[in-house]
């Protein structure tokens, strides 16, 4: 079984990434939760630059979240690179349940952080995909917010939320946190909403 480690201390790499961010005018908020198993959500996702700056920030902090992708992305010749970057292949076919697969991963691991963009796209959306919430609830792990605020040029980790099973009530705090966060492309920044289950 593959073991996933949340923090990887590489002093030289961290120093290089911190320097790049500092020269670019970015600051980091380093308030990590004590937990080593949680679902990390990122918003607002409006640009390809989110991945670049987010990766630099993670490397600067020695923080290494995983991410999930369809298994076809992990075939030769780039499969090894995808895994090195933190990718976890999952079968997205209709015969397999995505949420159940990720819940299973959490239950197998001593520590695991998977980063998810609930918007699911860089374009403006009306609703967030609620998979992040159901994964956290099913795996009995908290949800931790993360962000890149392009207006203030600061990125980091926000509050921790423990799902209660009432997604609409739980989204109130998450929505309030992201109210002050500005994505790179404001025109593509949607509301922090999930579809009503009623």
N, C-alpha and C positions, 0 to 999 in steps of 0.2 A: 504494500500500500504506500502510495506517495505521501510524504509528510510535507505540510506547508507551514512555513515560518513567517510570522508577521513582520518581524524586525530582522534586518540583515545589515550589520555594521561593516561598512567598507569606507574607512576614513578618507582615502584619497578621492574616491568617487563622490562621496558626500561633499567634500570641500569644493570640487570642481562644479558640481551642480548648484551649490549655494552661491558660488561666485557668479555663475551665469545668471541666476535669478536676481542677484543683487544688482548686477550691471544692467539688467533689464527693468529694474525699478520695482521688482516684486518682493513682498515680505511674506513670512510664513507664521501662522498661528499654530503652536505645537501642543495643543491641549488634548493629548490622546487619552482615551478611556483606559482603565486598568484591565478591562476584559481583553482576551485574545481571540474570542470568537464572536463575530457580529457581522451583520449585513451593512455594508458601507454604501450609502446612496450619494450620488453626485448630481447637483443641479446648480445653475441652469446650463444645459448642454446645447450650445448654439454654434459651435465652431470646431473645426479640426484642431485648432490651437489648444483646445481644452486638453486633449490627450498629451500634446507636447509639454505644455506647462505643468500639467498634472503629474506626468512621469518625472520631470525634473524635480518637482516638489517632493514626490515620494522618495526618490533617490537621495535627495538632499537630507531628508530626515531619517534615512535608513529604514523606511517603511515600505513594505512590499505586499500590497493587496493583490489578490488573484482576480481574474475576470473570466467570464465564460463565453464560449463561442461555439458555433456549430462544428461538428467533428470534421467536416470537409476542409476546414481551414487549417487543420493540423496534419494534413498529408504532405508527403514530400513535394517540393524540396524545402518548404518553409515551416514544417511542423515543429522542428527543434527550436527555431527562433521564437515561434509563438509560445511554446511552453516556457522558454527562458524569460520571456516578457511577462510571465504570470498567467498565461492562458490555460484554461481547463476545458477540454473538449466535451461536449454533451451532444446526445442524439436528439435533434429537434424534430424528428419525424412524428407523425400523428399517433403512431403506436406507442410512443413513450411520453410520459408526463414530465415536462421541464421542471416544474416546481418540486415534484417528488424526487427527481434526480439530484437536485441541489440540496434538498433537505437531507437526503441520504449521505451526501458528502460531508455535511456538517456533523452528522451523527458518527461518522467514522473518524473524525479528526480531533486531536487534542486542542489544536488552535487553527483557526481559519477565518480569514477576512476576504470576502468577495465583493468587489466594487461593481455597482449596477447603476446605470443611468435610467431612471424611471421614465423619462420622456421617450426613450427608445429611438430617437432620431434627433438630428440637429435642426430640423425644421420645426416651426411652431405647431404645437399640439393642443388640443382641447383638454385632453385627459392624460394623466400619467398611467402607465401600465402598473397594475397592482401586484405583480409577481414578487417584488421585493418584500412586500408586507406578508404575503402568504408563506414565503420562504422563512422569514424570521419567526413567524408564529409557529410554523410546523417544526422548525429546528429548535425552538425555545431559546432563541438568541435575540439580543437587542438590535435595534436599528440605530446606526450612527450617521449623522449628516456630514457631508463634506462639500466644499465650495471653492470656486475661484471668482472673486469679485473684481471684475475688470475696471470698475469705476475707481475703487480704492486701491487696486493692485495688491490685494492680499488674498492668500489662499490658506485653507486649513480645515480642521475638524471642528464640527459644531456639537450640539447636545446629543445625548443618548436618549432614545425612546424605547420603552419596552411595550410591545404590542399587547393590547388587552383583549383583542377579538372584535372590538368596535372600531373598525377602520375609519369611519367618518369622524368619530370623536378624537382618535389618535392623530388624524391628519391636521387637526387644529394647531397643535404645537409645531409640527413640521412646516406647515404653511406660514406660520408666524416667523419662524427662523429665516426662511428663504425670502421673506418680504423685502428685506434690505439688501439682497444679493443681486448684482447686475451682471448678466452674461455679456459676452463680447458683442454679439449681434442682438440688440434689443428688440428688433422687429421679429426675431424668431423665438423670443422668450414668451412661453405660454404661462398660464395660471397653474398653480400647484393644486390640482384637483384629481380625484379618482372618480370613476363612475359610481353612481349610487347603486347600492345593492338592494335597495327597497323596491 
